[in-house]
């Protein structure tokens, strides 16, 4: 059974940091590109960051460049999103996604709220 389980979401003050984790099981994690998406209430789900299977490439949305870092540990079947200098506009539910065309898996999401 395929599972992507996100964790690490929380309420944090502006300027703070969080580290999200996504633990994968039920498929060959190292063969899948991994991404983080986010969705705020009433808005579409947008790509935040993406990392290749071997971590040689990573791409970021312009809004998070220089603040967020995506990484993965293929030995632990886990992908991470380190989020620094958080802003209120980063408030959203964050989702983990695995891709190996034509297959896509999604997690259930973890809530990040940035507020004073």
C-alpha positions as a Markdown table, in Angstrom:
| # | Residue | x | y | z |
|---|---|---|---|---|
| 1 | Unk | 0.0 | 0.0 | 0.0 |
| 2 | Unk | 1.4 | 3.3 | -1.1 |
| 3 | Unk | 1.7 | 6.0 | 1.6 |
| 4 | Unk | 3.1 | 9.5 | 1.8 |
| 5 | Unk | 2.9 | 10.8 | 5.3 |
| 6 | Unk | 3.7 | 14.5 | 5.9 |
| 7 | Unk | 4.7 | 15.8 | 9.3 |
| 8 | Unk | 6.2 | 18.9 | 10.9 |
| 9 | Unk | 3.5 | 21.5 | 10.2 |
| 10 | Unk | 2.8 | 23.9 | 13.1 |
| 11 | Unk | 1.9 | 27.4 | 14.1 |
| 12 | Unk | 5.1 | 29.6 | 13.9 |
| 13 | Unk | 5.8 | 33.3 | 14.2 |
| 14 | Unk | 6.9 | 35.4 | 11.2 |
| 15 | Unk | 10.6 | 35.0 | 10.7 |
| 16 | Unk | 10.6 | 31.6 | 12.2 |
| 17 | Unk | 11.6 | 28.2 | 10.8 |
| 18 | Unk | 10.0 | 24.8 | 10.3 |
| 19 | Unk | 11.2 | 21.5 | 8.8 |
| 20 | Unk | 8.6 | 19.4 | 7.1 |
| 21 | Unk | 9.1 | 15.7 | 6.5 |
| 22 | Unk | 7.4 | 13.3 | 4.1 |
| 23 | Unk | 7.9 | 9.6 | 4.8 |
| 24 | Unk | 7.2 | 7.3 | 1.8 |
| 25 | Unk | 6.4 | 3.6 | 1.7 |
| 26 | Unk | 4.9 | 1.1 | -0.7 |
| 27 | Unk | 6.9 | 2.1 | -3.8 |
| 28 | Unk | 10.5 | 2.5 | -4.9 |
| 29 | Unk | 11.1 | 5.9 | -3.4 |
| 30 | Unk | 14.5 | 6.4 | -5.1 |
| 31 | Unk | 13.0 | 6.1 | -8.5 |
| 32 | Unk | 10.5 | 9.0 | -8.0 |
| 33 | Unk | 11.1 | 12.7 | -8.3 |
| 34 | Unk | 9.7 | 14.3 | -5.2 |
| 35 | Unk | 7.9 | 17.6 | -4.8 |
| 36 | Unk | 6.3 | 19.8 | -2.2 |
| 37 | Unk | 3.1 | 21.7 | -3.1 |
| 38 | Unk | 1.0 | 24.0 | -1.0 |
| 39 | Unk | -2.6 | 25.2 | -1.0 |
| 40 | Unk | -4.0 | 28.1 | 0.8 |
| 41 | Unk | -7.8 | 28.3 | 1.5 |
| 42 | Unk | -9.6 | 29.3 | -1.7 |
| 43 | Unk | -6.5 | 29.1 | -3.8 |
| 44 | Unk | -5.1 | 26.5 | -6.2 |
| 45 | Unk | -2.4 | 24.0 | -5.2 |
| 46 | Unk | 1.0 | 25.4 | -6.3 |
| 47 | Unk | 4.4 | 23.8 | -6.7 |
| 48 | Unk | 6.8 | 24.9 | -3.9 |
| 49 | Unk | 9.9 | 22.8 | -4.7 |
| 50 | Unk | 11.0 | 19.7 | -6.6 |
| 51 | Unk | 14.0 | 17.5 | -6.3 |
| 52 | Unk | 15.3 | 14.8 | -8.7 |
| 53 | Unk | 15.7 | 11.2 | -7.9 |
| 54 | Unk | 19.5 | 11.6 | -7.1 |
| 55 | Unk | 19.2 | 15.1 | -5.6 |
| 56 | Unk | 21.3 | 16.5 | -8.4 |
| 57 | Unk | 18.7 | 19.1 | -9.3 |
| 58 | Unk | 16.2 | 21.1 | -7.3 |
| 59 | Unk | 13.8 | 23.8 | -8.4 |
| 60 | Unk | 11.9 | 26.3 | -6.4 |
| 61 | Unk | 9.0 | 28.7 | -6.8 |
| 62 | Unk | 10.2 | 32.3 | -7.0 |
| 63 | Unk | 8.3 | 33.1 | -3.8 |
| 64 | Unk | 10.4 | 30.7 | -1.7 |
| 65 | Unk | 13.9 | 30.9 | -3.4 |
| 66 | Unk | 16.6 | 31.6 | -0.9 |
| 67 | Unk | 14.3 | 30.7 | 2.1 |
| 68 | Unk | 13.3 | 27.1 | 1.5 |
| 69 | Unk | 15.5 | 24.1 | 0.8 |
| 70 | Unk | 14.2 | 20.7 | -0.4 |
| 71 | Unk | 16.3 | 17.6 | 0.3 |
| 72 | Unk | 15.8 | 13.8 | 0.3 |
| 73 | Unk | 17.3 | 10.8 | 2.0 |
| 74 | Unk | 16.8 | 7.7 | -0.3 |
| 75 | Unk | 18.0 | 5.4 | 2.5 |
| 76 | Unk | 15.2 | 6.6 | 4.8 |
| 77 | Unk | 12.6 | 7.0 | 2.0 |
| 78 | Unk | 12.0 | 10.6 | 3.2 |
| 79 | Unk | 11.9 | 14.0 | 1.6 |
| 80 | Unk | 12.3 | 17.2 | 3.6 |
| 81 | Unk | 11.4 | 20.9 | 3.2 |
| 82 | Unk | 13.4 | 23.3 | 5.4 |
| 83 | Unk | 11.6 | 26.5 | 5.6 |
| 84 | Unk | 13.3 | 29.6 | 7.0 |
| 85 | Unk | 12.3 | 33.3 | 7.3 |
| 86 | Unk | 8.7 | 32.3 | 7.2 |
| 87 | Unk | 6.1 | 34.9 | 6.1 |
| 88 | Unk | 2.3 | 35.0 | 6.7 |
| 89 | Unk | 1.8 | 34.4 | 3.0 |
| 90 | Unk | 3.5 | 31.0 | 3.5 |
| 91 | Unk | 0.4 | 29.9 | 5.5 |
| 92 | Unk | -1.1 | 26.9 | 3.7 |
| 93 | Unk | -1.5 | 23.1 | 3.8 |
| 94 | Unk | 1.7 | 21.6 | 2.4 |
| 95 | Unk | 1.5 | 18.4 | 0.4 |
| 96 | Unk | 4.2 | 15.9 | -0.6 |
| 97 | Unk | 4.0 | 14.4 | -4.1 |
| 98 | Unk | 5.9 | 11.6 | -5.8 |
| 99 | Unk | 6.2 | 11.4 | -9.6 |
| 100 | Unk | 7.4 | 8.7 | -12.0 |
| 101 | Unk | 5.6 | 9.2 | -15.3 |
| 102 | Unk | 2.7 | 8.3 | -15.7 |
| 103 | Unk | 2.3 | 7.6 | -11.9 |
| 104 | Unk | 1.7 | 10.3 | -9.3 |
| 105 | Unk | 1.1 | 9.8 | -5.6 |
| 106 | Unk | 0.0 | 12.5 | -3.1 |
| 107 | Unk | 0.1 | 12.7 | 0.7 |
| 108 | Unk | -2.6 | 14.0 | 2.9 |
| 109 | Unk | -0.9 | 17.3 | 3.8 |
| 110 | Unk | 0.3 | 19.1 | 6.9 |
| 111 | Unk | -0.8 | 22.5 | 8.0 |
| 112 | Unk | 1.7 | 25.4 | 8.3 |
| 113 | Unk | 0.4 | 28.6 | 9.8 |
| 114 | Unk | 2.6 | 31.7 | 10.1 |
| 115 | Unk | 1.1 | 34.3 | 12.4 |
| 116 | Unk | 2.0 | 36.4 | 15.4 |
